[in-house]
């Protein structure tokens, strides 16, 4: 199994305002959401459910908004913007504090439940435990990640999450580090 980041950034408050990149994989990287063909992602019914649940997140978590997002055959990538306060009238108003883990947990719960309602038979959908995250700290990293998300279907064969792919990377840290601009 490929290396996974097991914990969040030590000592960081994931409910504070900021941009957060996440990758969330289906259990065992099973291809549940559709397939890529000629550089385009063809989303199936389960992928449509995941897409709808993602886009519904700001309805459930008022302190977040969504940026770039893509569904891949076995995972999703997205950028979530978290606000600790918002301008209301002439001043700032604090939001209920939902941190990144709570928002992702909600996404996983909502989407799993709805996907499993669509299923016939004994097979059940599950997300992989945990998720990859990166706190976006500058515009260059944000631009790199937006471009990566948009172009991910074009590069499915090189994606480290593709169990049948040809990624030159040995682990997720190196793979995402290159995308983010750490290397």
Backbone as numpy.savetxt, mean C-alpha at the origin, in Angstrom:
# Nx Ny Nz CAx CAy CAz Cx Cy Cz
11.66 -17.51 1.65 10.82 -16.33 1.65 11.71 -15.08 1.65
11.30 -14.08 0.90 12.06 -12.84 0.83 11.97 -12.07 2.13
12.99 -11.28 2.40 13.08 -10.50 3.64 11.96 -9.50 3.75
11.39 -9.36 4.94 10.30 -8.42 5.22 10.71 -7.49 6.33
10.28 -6.27 6.26 10.47 -5.33 7.36 9.41 -5.67 8.40
9.85 -6.00 9.60 8.93 -6.51 10.61 8.35 -5.43 11.52
9.03 -4.31 11.68 8.54 -3.28 12.59 8.58 -1.92 11.91
7.83 -1.03 12.47 7.83 0.34 11.98 9.12 1.04 12.42
9.33 2.24 11.96 10.49 3.05 12.31 10.48 3.31 13.82
11.50 2.87 14.49 11.56 2.94 15.95 11.46 4.39 16.44
10.55 4.61 17.39 10.40 5.92 18.00 9.63 6.94 17.17
9.16 6.57 15.98 8.46 7.51 15.11 6.95 7.48 15.41
6.32 8.63 15.43 4.89 8.75 15.68 4.16 8.70 14.33
3.58 7.57 14.01 2.90 7.36 12.73 1.52 7.99 12.66
1.15 8.78 13.66 -0.11 9.54 13.56 0.17 11.00 13.24
1.46 11.36 13.14 1.77 12.76 12.84 1.61 13.03 11.35
1.40 14.30 11.04 1.19 14.70 9.65 2.37 14.28 8.78
2.04 13.75 7.61 3.08 13.37 6.68 2.57 12.45 5.58
3.47 12.15 4.65 3.20 11.25 3.54 3.85 9.91 3.85
3.09 8.82 3.62 3.56 7.48 3.93 3.33 6.56 2.73
4.40 5.90 2.29 4.32 4.91 1.22 4.13 3.54 1.87
3.19 2.75 1.34 2.97 1.41 1.87 2.89 0.39 0.73
3.32 -0.82 1.05 3.11 -1.98 0.20 2.45 -3.03 1.07
1.33 -3.56 0.59 0.57 -4.55 1.33 0.40 -5.76 0.41
0.87 -6.92 0.85 0.85 -8.13 0.01 -0.23 -9.12 0.45
-0.76 -9.82 -0.52 -1.65 -10.94 -0.22 -0.82 -12.06 0.43
-1.46 -12.84 1.27 -0.77 -13.94 1.95 -0.08 -14.84 0.93
1.16 -15.18 1.22 1.99 -16.03 0.36 2.15 -15.46 -1.05
1.89 -14.18 -1.20 1.97 -13.48 -2.48 1.12 -14.14 -3.58
-0.02 -14.69 -3.14 -0.95 -15.27 -4.11 -1.51 -14.19 -5.01
-1.69 -14.50 -6.27 -2.16 -13.52 -7.25 -3.70 -13.51 -7.28
-4.27 -12.70 -6.43 -5.71 -12.62 -6.23 -6.41 -11.52 -7.02
-5.68 -10.50 -7.44 -6.32 -9.26 -7.90 -6.38 -9.05 -9.40
-5.90 -10.00 -10.17 -5.90 -9.87 -11.62 -4.53 -10.20 -12.16
-4.24 -9.68 -13.36 -2.95 -9.98 -13.99 -2.47 -8.80 -14.82
-1.21 -8.85 -15.16 -0.66 -7.82 -16.04 -0.56 -8.41 -17.44
-0.82 -7.55 -18.39 -0.69 -7.95 -19.79 -0.25 -6.72 -20.57
0.87 -6.87 -21.28 1.41 -5.79 -22.10 1.57 -4.50 -21.29
2.06 -4.63 -20.05 2.36 -3.47 -19.23 1.17 -2.81 -18.57
0.03 -3.48 -18.62 -1.18 -2.91 -18.03 -1.76 -3.90 -17.02
-2.29 -3.39 -15.94 -2.90 -4.23 -14.92 -4.36 -4.43 -15.25
-4.76 -5.68 -15.34 -6.15 -6.05 -15.58 -6.74 -6.54 -14.26
-7.50 -5.68 -13.61 -8.03 -5.94 -12.29 -9.29 -6.81 -12.40
-9.36 -7.85 -11.56 -10.55 -8.71 -11.52 -11.51 -8.21 -10.42
-12.52 -9.01 -10.11 -13.52 -8.61 -9.11 -12.88 -8.35 -7.75
-11.95 -9.21 -7.33 -11.30 -9.01 -6.04 -10.44 -7.74 -6.05
-9.79 -7.48 -7.16 -9.02 -6.25 -7.30 -9.92 -5.02 -7.23
-11.10 -5.11 -7.82 -12.05 -4.00 -7.75 -12.51 -3.76 -6.32
-12.71 -4.84 -5.56 -13.09 -4.70 -4.15 -11.97 -4.00 -3.38
-10.73 -4.46 -3.58 -9.58 -3.84 -2.90 -9.48 -2.36 -3.28
-9.68 -2.06 -4.54 -9.63 -0.67 -5.01 -10.69 0.18 -4.32
-11.91 -0.32 -4.24 -12.99 0.43 -3.61 -12.72 0.63 -2.12
-12.23 -0.41 -1.45 -11.93 -0.30 -0.01 -10.82 0.71 0.24
-9.82 0.74 -0.64 -8.73 1.71 -0.51 -9.30 3.13 -0.61
-10.08 3.35 -1.66 -10.60 4.71 -1.90 -11.65 5.14 -0.87
-12.19 4.18 -0.11 -13.13 4.51 0.96 -12.43 4.89 2.26
-11.13 4.68 2.38 -10.42 4.93 3.63 -10.67 6.34 4.21
-10.63 7.41 3.40 -10.87 8.74 3.98 -12.28 8.92 4.56
-13.23 8.06 4.18 -14.57 8.12 4.77 -14.55 7.56 6.20
-13.66 6.63 6.46 -13.57 5.99 7.77 -12.54 6.66 8.67
-11.50 7.23 8.06 -10.40 7.84 8.80 -10.27 9.28 8.30
-10.91 10.19 8.99 -11.00 11.57 8.54 -9.67 12.30 8.52
-8.66 11.74 9.18 -7.35 12.39 9.22 -6.43 11.91 8.10
-6.99 11.28 7.07 -6.12 10.85 5.96 -6.73 11.23 4.62
-5.85 11.34 3.65 -6.25 11.45 2.25 -5.32 10.53 1.47
-5.64 10.32 0.22 -4.90 9.36 -0.59 -4.19 10.05 -1.73
-3.05 9.55 -2.05 -2.23 10.04 -3.16 -2.18 8.89 -4.19
-1.06 8.64 -4.78 -0.93 7.60 -5.80 -1.24 6.22 -5.23
-1.78 5.36 -6.10 -2.18 4.01 -5.70 -2.18 3.10 -6.92
-1.80 1.84 -6.72 -1.91 0.85 -7.78 -2.18 -0.52 -7.16
-3.00 -1.28 -7.86 -3.23 -2.67 -7.50 -2.42 -3.51 -8.46
-1.68 -4.46 -7.91 -0.90 -5.41 -8.69 -1.50 -6.80 -8.46
-1.03 -7.82 -9.19 -1.65 -9.14 -9.04 -1.69 -9.66 -7.60
-0.66 -9.35 -6.81 -0.61 -9.92 -5.46 -0.34 -8.90 -4.35
-0.39 -7.63 -4.68 -0.13 -6.61 -3.67 -0.69 -5.26 -4.13
-0.68 -4.31 -3.21 -1.04 -2.94 -3.54 0.07 -2.03 -3.05
0.27 -0.93 -3.76 1.16 0.14 -3.34 0.32 1.40 -3.23
0.57 2.18 -2.21 -0.15 3.43 -2.09 0.59 4.43 -1.25
0.20 5.67 -1.42 0.71 6.76 -0.58 -0.49 7.32 0.17
-0.35 7.30 1.50 -1.39 7.84 2.38 -0.85 9.12 3.01
-1.68 10.15 3.03 -1.32 11.41 3.67 -2.11 11.47 4.98
-1.39 11.63 6.09 -2.02 11.72 7.40 -1.91 13.16 7.90
-3.01 13.65 8.44 -3.08 14.99 9.00 -3.32 14.88 10.51
-2.54 15.60 11.29 -2.80 15.62 12.73 -3.73 16.77 13.08
-3.85 17.74 12.18 -4.80 18.83 12.34 -5.13 19.40 10.98
-6.23 20.12 10.91 -6.70 20.66 9.63 -7.20 22.08 9.85
-7.04 22.93 8.84 -7.53 24.30 8.94 -9.06 24.28 8.85
-9.69 24.84 9.86 -11.15 24.95 9.90 -11.47 26.39 10.28
-12.11 27.11 9.37 -12.40 28.52 9.62 -11.10 29.31 9.71
-10.88 29.98 10.84 -9.69 30.81 11.01 -8.58 30.13 11.80
-8.75 28.86 12.11 -7.72 28.21 12.93 -7.56 26.74 12.61
-6.71 26.07 13.38 -6.47 24.65 13.20 -7.34 23.85 14.14
-7.85 22.74 13.66 -8.64 21.85 14.49 -7.98 20.48 14.50
-7.71 19.94 15.69 -7.11 18.60 15.74 -8.07 17.55 15.21
-7.52 16.52 14.54 -8.29 15.39 14.07 -8.23 14.27 15.07
-9.18 13.34 15.00 -8.98 12.11 15.75 -7.68 11.47 15.26
-6.91 10.94 16.16 -5.60 10.41 15.76 -5.69 8.93 15.40
-5.70 8.67 14.12 -5.60 7.30 13.60 -4.21 7.20 12.99
-3.42 6.27 13.49 -2.07 6.15 12.94 -2.07 5.25 11.70
-0.92 5.17 11.04 -0.82 4.43 9.79 -1.21 2.97 9.98
-0.74 2.34 11.04 -1.07 0.92 11.26 -2.57 0.71 11.40
-3.24 1.61 12.10 -4.68 1.48 12.27 -5.41 1.64 10.93
-4.97 2.56 10.11 -5.57 2.76 8.78 -5.36 1.53 7.91
-4.16 0.98 7.91 -3.88 -0.22 7.10 -4.66 -1.42 7.65
-4.74 -1.55 8.95 -5.52 -2.64 9.55 -6.98 -2.54 9.09
-7.52 -1.31 9.07 -8.88 -1.11 8.58 -9.02 -1.53 7.13
-8.07 -1.12 6.29 -8.11 -1.50 4.88 -8.11 -3.02 4.73
-7.23 -3.67 5.45 -7.15 -5.14 5.37 -8.45 -5.80 5.83
-9.01 -5.30 6.91 -10.24 -5.88 7.45 -11.40 -5.67 6.48
-11.60 -4.43 6.03 -12.71 -4.13 5.12 -12.60 -4.94 3.83
-11.41 -4.94 3.24 -11.24 -5.61 1.94 -11.32 -7.12 2.08
-10.71 -7.69 3.12 -10.79 -9.16 3.31 -12.23 -9.61 3.45
-12.97 -8.90 4.28 -14.38 -9.26 4.51 -15.16 -9.22 3.19
-14.99 -8.15 2.45 -15.75 -8.01 1.19 -15.30 -9.01 0.13
-14.00 -9.26 0.03 -13.52 -10.26 -0.94 -14.07 -11.63 -0.58
-14.03 -11.99 0.70 -14.51 -13.30 1.12 -16.02 -13.44 0.94
-16.76 -12.35 1.00 -18.20 -12.40 0.70 -18.45 -12.73 -0.76
-17.52 -12.34 -1.65 -17.65 -12.58 -3.09 -17.28 -14.02 -3.47
-16.57 -14.72 -2.59 -15.99 -16.01 -2.94 -16.99 -17.15 -2.87
-16.73 -18.13 -3.72 -17.50 -19.37 -3.72 -16.52 -20.47 -3.32
-16.95 -21.36 -2.44 -16.09 -22.46 -2.01 -15.42 -22.16 -0.68
-14.47 -23.02 -0.34 -13.81 -22.95 0.96 -12.57 -22.07 0.99
-12.09 -21.67 -0.16 -10.88 -20.85 -0.22 -11.18 -19.48 0.39
-10.30 -19.01 1.25 -10.50 -17.69 1.87 -9.30 -16.80 1.59
-9.59 -15.53 1.37 -8.54 -14.55 1.12 -8.00 -14.02 2.44
-6.67 -13.83 2.50 -6.01 -13.21 3.64 -4.88 -12.33 3.14
-4.66 -11.24 3.83 -3.48 -10.41 3.59 -2.30 -11.00 4.35
-1.12 -10.74 3.87 0.08 -11.11 4.60 0.16 -10.30 5.88
0.72 -10.89 6.91 0.89 -10.18 8.17 1.83 -8.98 7.94
1.53 -7.88 8.58 2.32 -6.66 8.52 2.24 -6.02 7.13
3.09 -5.04 6.88 3.17 -4.35 5.60 4.49 -3.59 5.57
4.92 -3.22 4.37 6.14 -2.41 4.22 5.71 -0.95 4.27
6.46 -0.13 4.97 6.17 1.30 4.96 7.45 2.11 4.82
7.27 3.32 4.34 8.37 4.29 4.26 7.79 5.67 4.55
8.38 6.36 5.50 7.99 7.74 5.79 8.66 8.61 4.72
7.86 9.29 3.92 8.39 10.10 2.83 8.83 11.44 3.41
10.11 11.76 3.21 10.67 12.94 3.88 11.01 14.10 2.95
10.96 13.87 1.63 11.30 14.97 0.73 10.59 14.80 -0.61
10.59 15.87 -1.39 9.88 15.86 -2.68 10.49 14.88 -3.67
11.80 14.71 -3.66 12.44 13.76 -4.59 11.94 12.34 -4.33
11.90 11.95 -3.08 11.40 10.63 -2.72 9.92 10.49 -3.10
9.12 11.51 -2.83 7.71 11.49 -3.19 7.54 11.33 -4.70
8.30 12.09 -5.48 8.23 11.98 -6.94 8.65 10.59 -7.41
9.74 10.05 -6.84 10.20 8.71 -7.21 9.12 7.67 -6.93
8.49 7.77 -5.77 7.47 6.80 -5.39 6.21 6.92 -6.24
5.80 8.13 -6.55 4.65 8.31 -7.44 4.92 7.70 -8.81
6.11 7.95 -9.33 6.50 7.39 -10.63 6.54 5.86 -10.56
7.11 5.33 -9.49 7.18 3.87 -9.32 5.77 3.26 -9.30
4.87 3.87 -8.52 3.51 3.35 -8.43 2.83 3.37 -9.80
2.93 4.48 -10.50 2.32 4.60 -11.82 2.87 3.58 -12.81
4.19 3.36 -12.77 4.84 2.47 -13.73 4.96 1.02 -13.29
4.49 0.70 -12.10 4.66 -0.65 -11.58 4.13 -1.74 -12.51
2.94 -1.58 -13.12 2.48 -2.63 -14.05 3.42 -2.85 -15.24
4.09 -1.79 -15.68 5.04 -1.92 -16.80 6.26 -2.76 -16.41
6.58 -2.80 -15.13 7.80 -3.45 -14.66 7.50 -4.66 -13.77
6.35 -5.29 -13.95 5.94 -6.41 -13.13 6.98 -7.53 -13.12
7.61 -7.78 -14.23 8.61 -8.86 -14.30 9.80 -8.61 -13.37
10.09 -7.35 -13.06 11.23 -7.01 -12.20 10.82 -6.70 -10.76
9.53 -6.79 -10.47 9.01 -6.45 -9.14 9.43 -7.54 -8.15
9.97 -7.14 -7.02 10.41 -8.10 -6.01 9.24 -8.90 -5.43
8.03 -8.37 -5.52 6.85 -9.08 -5.00 6.34 -10.14 -5.98
6.85 -10.15 -7.21 6.44 -11.11 -8.22 7.19 -12.43 -7.99
6.49 -13.44 -7.54 7.14 -14.72 -7.22 7.68 -15.43 -8.47
7.21 -15.04 -9.65 7.68 -15.65 -10.89 8.57 -14.69 -11.69
8.89 -13.55 -11.08 9.62 -12.49 -11.78 11.13 -12.67 -11.75
11.80 -11.66 -12.26 13.26 -11.67 -12.40 13.89 -10.46 -11.72
13.50 -10.18 -10.48 14.07 -9.03 -9.78 15.55 -9.26 -9.51
16.39 -8.28 -9.82 17.81 -8.41 -9.53 18.13 -8.18 -8.05
17.15 -7.81 -7.25 17.36 -7.49 -5.84 17.19 -8.73 -4.97
18.00 -8.79 -3.92 17.95 -9.93 -3.01 16.96 -9.73 -1.86
16.62 -8.48 -1.57 15.70 -8.23 -0.45 14.92 -6.94 -0.67
13.88 -6.78 0.11 12.99 -5.62 0.00 13.69 -4.32 0.37
14.59 -4.37 1.34 15.29 -3.15 1.76 16.06 -2.56 0.59
16.81 -3.39 -0.14 17.56 -2.90 -1.30 16.62 -2.45 -2.42
15.57 -3.24 -2.68 14.64 -2.94 -3.75 13.95 -1.59 -3.52
13.32 -1.43 -2.35 12.63 -0.18 -2.09 13.59 0.97 -1.85
14.76 0.67 -1.31 15.78 1.71 -1.12 16.17 2.35 -2.44
16.29 1.53 -3.48 16.63 2.07 -4.81 15.49 2.94 -5.34
14.26 2.52 -5.16 13.10 3.29 -5.63 13.00 4.63 -4.90
13.16 4.59 -3.60 13.03 5.78 -2.78 14.15 6.78 -3.05
15.28 6.27 -3.49 16.41 7.15 -3.79 17.52 7.07 -2.76
17.54 6.00 -1.98 18.59 5.83 -0.97 19.89 5.33 -1.59
19.82 4.81 -2.81 21.02 4.25 -3.45 21.27 4.91 -4.77
